Amino acid sequence: MRNMKLMLQGAGIAALLMATPSLAQSRIDRARTAVAEATAKVEAAEKAGATTHASEAMGRAQESLRVARDQLARDHRDSTIQEARRASSLADQALEEAEVHKSQAVSAERDARLNAEAVANAEASERVAAQEAAASAEARAAQAQQAAANSAAAAEAAAARAAAAQQQASTVTTVEQTTAPARTYSSARKKTTVRKTTRKASPAPTATTTTTTTVETGPN
């Protein structure tokens, strides 16, 4: 019985001794794997622009990765795994911040472009409105000028008609004055001499009377 117990104890110790190198090897592999994962995440964050858009988180991630590599070189496996995991977490944070920052930058750029387009459209609308207003003003000015010209022409035509009518009335009056029978004031002196001659003839049944009129004209 005692020998059996000793044998079992020996087997257990042997198994423990055999398992110890395996456990040690597993821990070093995990440390190396953790460092490799942290390295990949840090590099991905750097490529995504985290160094610019998330410089604080990215700087801490890079520092943790450097410490993890240093601990791995010194065969400090637990601290290596711890620092590597911390570097991975910080790299994820930096990558997320970089993506958010880039998204905001894209949104800001899009908003700026839309605002610029809106301003340009508004300015174009204002220019069109100004051009339309100028054209309308020119049209109204042209209409007013045409109306003034028409009024002036109408006034001239009316004045011409009035002048023609007045001239015609004057002509008629002149004609009437010209064609009116004029009184003739003769300064001539008229002298009338009447001679009566009576001839008697026995055989003649009637008597003949001769009248002679003499008109003399002289100055008054």
Secondary structure, DSSP 8 states (H G I E B T S, - for coil): -HHHHHHHHHHHHHHHHHHHHHHHHHHHHHHHHHHHHHHHHHHHHHHTTHHHHSHHHHHHHHHHHHHHHHHHHTT-HHHHHHHHHHHHHHHHHHHHHHHHHHHHHHHHHHHHHHHHHHHHHHHHHHHHHHHHHHHHHHHHHHHHHHHHHHHHHHHHHHHHHHHHHHHHHHHHHHHHHHHS---------------------SS-SS--------------
